Amino acid sequence: MERVYGVVDTTFSRINMGEIAVRTIRAEDRDAKIMRYTVPGIKDLPVAAKRLIEAGCNGVITLGWVGKSQLDKYSYLATSIGLITVQILTSKHVIDVTVHEDEAEDEESLVKIAEDRARKHSLNLVKLVRDGPNSLTAQAGKGLRQGYENAGPIG
Ligand SMILES: Cc1nc2c(=O)[nH]c(=O)nc-2n(C[C@H](O)[C@H](O)[C@H](O)CO)c1C
């Protein structure tokens, strides 16, 4: 079966996470097709993800950047509900990669967080789309983190 991945990113983002996602998916699943769609901001992500699924994508990764203000945070809440709704309506994974600008004090740390999160979640998307529901089961309960060092298991 031909696999098609969707990558949706924004012009609001201060880091080109869409490019990282495309590069990672291409390296991991060389035969796959990738469709990219860039929108102005996070509230535009849900419809773009839905349109990519309707155009044939088996799964989508969205890459959003949330500003520091309260209004930005409310915008993300609305976006998140929208993205979950798309998943339920389409029965396809939409992996929501979001960097919050107040996660780190300095720009260098934000770059590291964004790169790590975009890369690791791109690999998660490939596994879920290509290898199915048990593809991550060996890592269950391992305290994996995206954007940071893994927390590790306890107990
Ligand atoms: C307040 C606000 N905050 C953000 C944000 O933190 N991150 C982002 O990507 N976009 C933001 N936007 C823009 C909206 O998501 C959207 O692009 C516009 O309302 C146009 O539909 C808005 C309006």
Ligand as a Chemical Component Dictionary entry (heavy atoms), coordinates in Angstrom:
data_LIG
# 
_chem_comp.id                   LIG 
_chem_comp.type                 NON-POLYMER 
_chem_comp.pdbx_formal_charge   0 
_chem_comp.three_letter_code    LIG 
# 
loop_
_chem_comp_atom.comp_id 
_chem_comp_atom.atom_id 
_chem_comp_atom.alt_atom_id 
_chem_comp_atom.type_symbol 
_chem_comp_atom.charge 
_chem_comp_atom.model_Cartn_x 
_chem_comp_atom.model_Cartn_y 
_chem_comp_atom.model_Cartn_z 
_chem_comp_atom.pdbx_ordinal 
LIG C1  C1  C 0 -3.710 35.231 19.046 1  
LIG C2  C2  C 0 -3.070 34.320 18.065 2  
LIG N1  N1  N 0 -2.045 33.553 18.505 3  
LIG C3  C3  C 0 -1.445 32.688 17.646 4  
LIG C4  C4  C 0 -0.392 31.852 18.080 5  
LIG O1  O1  O 0 0.052  31.874 19.232 6  
LIG N2  N2  N 0 0.145  31.003 17.173 7  
LIG C5  C5  C 0 -0.264 30.935 15.871 8  
LIG O2  O2  O 0 0.274  30.124 15.109 9  
LIG N3  N3  N 0 -1.284 31.725 15.443 10 
LIG C6  C6  C 0 -1.864 32.600 16.288 11 
LIG N4  N4  N 0 -2.878 33.391 15.853 12 
LIG C7  C7  C 0 -3.283 33.335 14.435 13 
LIG C8  C8  C 0 -4.415 32.316 14.201 14 
LIG O3  O3  O 0 -3.980 31.016 14.543 15 
LIG C9  C9  C 0 -4.897 32.296 12.730 16 
LIG O4  O4  O 0 -3.831 32.128 11.865 17 
LIG C10 C10 C 0 -5.634 33.559 12.338 18 
LIG O5  O5  O 0 -6.654 33.830 13.266 19 
LIG C11 C11 C 0 -6.215 33.446 10.928 20 
LIG O6  O6  O 0 -7.146 32.395 10.846 21 
LIG C12 C12 C 0 -3.498 34.245 16.744 22 
LIG C13 C13 C 0 -4.628 35.110 16.265 23 
# 
loop_
_chem_comp_bond.comp_id 
_chem_comp_bond.atom_id_1 
_chem_comp_bond.atom_id_2 
_chem_comp_bond.value_order 
_chem_comp_bond.pdbx_ordinal 
LIG C1  C2  SING 1  
LIG C2  N1  SING 2  
LIG C2  C12 DOUB 3  
LIG N1  C3  DOUB 4  
LIG C3  C4  SING 5  
LIG C3  C6  SING 6  
LIG C4  O1  DOUB 7  
LIG C4  N2  SING 8  
LIG N2  C5  SING 9  
LIG C5  O2  DOUB 10 
LIG C5  N3  SING 11 
LIG N3  C6  DOUB 12 
LIG C6  N4  SING 13 
LIG N4  C7  SING 14 
LIG N4  C12 SING 15 
LIG C7  C8  SING 16 
LIG C8  O3  SING 17 
LIG C8  C9  SING 18 
LIG C9  O4  SING 19 
LIG C9  C10 SING 20 
LIG C10 O5  SING 21 
LIG C10 C11 SING 22 
LIG C11 O6  SING 23 
LIG C12 C13 SING 24 
# 
